[in-house]
Amino acid sequence: MHVGTLLVFQNFEGQLADEECYWNTLELAEQADTLGYDSVWCPEHHFDGDYSMCPDNLQVLAYLAGRTNRIQLATGAVILPWNDPLRVVEKAALMDVLARGRFLFGMGRGLSRMEYVGMRQDMNESRERFDEAAEMIMTALESGVAEHSGKYYDQPRVEIHPRPLGTFAGRSYGVAMSPDSAETAARLKLRMMAFVQGDVGTVHKPMVELYRDAYRRAHNEEPPPPVFVDFGYCHHDSATAAETNGLYAANYFRSVVTHYEFAGEHFSATRGYESHGDNAKLIREAGLEATCQGFVAAQISGTPDEIVERARERRDAVGDFDLLLAPYYGGMPIELARESLQLFGKEVIPALKQL
């Protein structure tokens, strides 16, 4: 099992100066390099420090490339409709060189209306823009040449320098939080990545099976394991772990609902986001707090033994998977995040590797 960590860069309710939140988060990334984590991931988010502030994840990873030695460095993810695909190709190739081959490339299409507005992009075009850009990017990273003529992007032939150190096959990922994103990830031969929103065996399993079936049809081979992101806390005392994660994961989820307007009605009227409209309806019907508690309960969290058992149960439900732990979120004090990251690295990762 591949076990990594996701940096959130969340300054919940502005409790810290932005720069203090950043240096706290980067400190955890450097510690992960020495604690046995396989990878560290950075999202892309804009305009909302209360939720997540990482306007250029490749720039952050370039910094970490010079501060770490062995850990893989990953985008989780570059939001393609907000970026020029040629510049994404160039930055990814350069990042691969700077990281000496440790770079993992994740892509997504974005879900926040406020970020789309700020980026001056129409959410109704996001699926088409993502699909077109992703094909151009993956082709260019393999061939070293960017050339494309499409509805949204008309790219004259140019060579990419520096060239990446090797193929991106097997180290390219697609965030899949909707059925069409799962199918697109499968078609492009990307590894599926999902943020745990509810019980994996019921909420996420249908999407995983859709991805697997589409991958087999497209490539006539078995798909790689999906990647799940959990907001979990590790502590030797079970009650302390439950109480701590119950507070800070709930804080994080409420910020998610606010940032994405998850209880809103706009998704149903936005092309390519209809399934999110169905989810928003469920949130409105169940209520925010009930949905919040479901989110908290779904995260892999607890004592080292409890976490390993939860991972085993998840594997039994959906098959093999890789795990990313987000250690610092929802206003959690950095001391707690640091202790959790260390305990997870020392006692949980070796056991997970046995799975």
Secondary structure, 3 states (H helix, E strand, C coil): CCEEEECCCCCHHHCCCHHHHHHHHHHHHHHHHHCCCCEEEECCEEEECCCEEECCHHHHHHHHHHHCCCCEEEECCEEHHHCCHHHHHHHHHHHHHHCCCCEEEEEECCCCHHHHHHCCCCHHHHHHHHHHHHHHHHHHHHHCEEEEECCCCEEEEEECCCCCCCCCCCCEEEECCCHHHHHHHHHCCCEEEEECCCCHHHHHHHHHHHHHHHHHHHHCCCCCCCEEEEECCECCCHHHHHHHHHHHHHHHHHHHHHHHCCCCCCHHHCCCCHHHHHHHHHHHHHCHHHHHHHHHHHCCCECHHHHHHHHHHHHHHHCCCEEEEECCCCCCCHHHHHHHHHHHHHHHHHHHHHC
